[in-house]
Amino acid sequence: MANSIIIKAAIDIMGGYSATAKKISAGGKALTYQAVQSWVKQENIPARYVLDVSRETGISPEALNPEVFKKGKA
């Protein structure tokens, strides 16, 4: 539950689902807003997007995906 709140906050900071999808891309291919919505439902931002979301929002990678980005590892 706590992780979904952080993820939702990150999306809100970036301007919502569609704005987040436009700002964050993988390999030059834009995400869909549905993919961004799935992050909240699954309570997980895929690791390949975490650093971009962190850069855009100022939220630490550890907070966005604590399973992958543990303090001292990232």
LINCOR-V774212 format. One record per residue. N is the residue number from 1. PHI is phi in whole degrees, -180 to 180 (999 if undefined). OMEGA is omega in radians with two decimals (* if undefined). Layout:
n | phi | omega
N | PHI | OMEGA
N | PHI | OMEGA
This chain:
n | phi | omega
1 | 999 | -3.10
2 | -61 | -3.12
3 | -66 | 3.12
4 | -66 | 3.10
5 | -67 | 3.12
6 | -66 | 3.14
7 | -64 | 3.11
8 | -62 | 3.10
9 | -62 | 3.12
10 | -62 | 3.13
11 | -64 | 3.10
12 | -62 | 3.12
13 | -59 | -3.11
14 | -82 | 3.05
15 | 106 | 3.11
16 | 108 | -3.05
17 | -63 | -3.10
18 | -66 | 3.13
19 | -64 | 3.10
20 | -63 | 3.14
21 | -59 | 3.14
22 | -73 | -3.09
23 | -79 | -3.05
24 | -105 | 3.13
25 | -139 | 3.09
26 | -123 | 3.12
27 | 62 | 3.13
28 | 84 | 3.14
29 | -96 | -3.10
30 | -69 | 3.05
31 | -79 | 2.99
32 | -94 | 3.10
33 | -66 | 3.09
34 | -64 | 3.10
35 | -64 | 3.12
36 | -66 | 3.08
37 | -58 | -3.12
38 | -65 | 3.10
39 | -60 | -3.14
40 | -69 | -3.12
41 | -62 | -3.12
42 | -88 | -3.10
43 | 54 | -3.07
44 | -158 | 2.94
45 | -99 | 3.11
46 | -53 | -3.04
47 | -53 | -3.09
48 | -67 | 3.13
49 | -104 | -3.00
50 | -59 | -3.09
51 | -65 | 3.09
52 | -67 | 3.12
53 | -64 | 3.12
54 | -61 | 3.14
55 | -62 | -3.11
56 | -73 | -3.00
57 | -108 | -3.04
58 | 83 | 3.08
59 | -84 | -3.05
60 | -65 | 3.05
61 | -58 | 3.13
62 | -61 | 3.13
63 | -76 | -3.10
64 | -74 | 3.14
65 | -148 | -3.05
66 | -66 | 3.14
67 | -69 | -3.10
68 | -98 | -3.04
69 | -106 | 3.11
70 | -84 | 3.13
71 | -54 | 3.12
72 | 91 | -3.14
73 | -102 | -3.03
74 | -83 | *
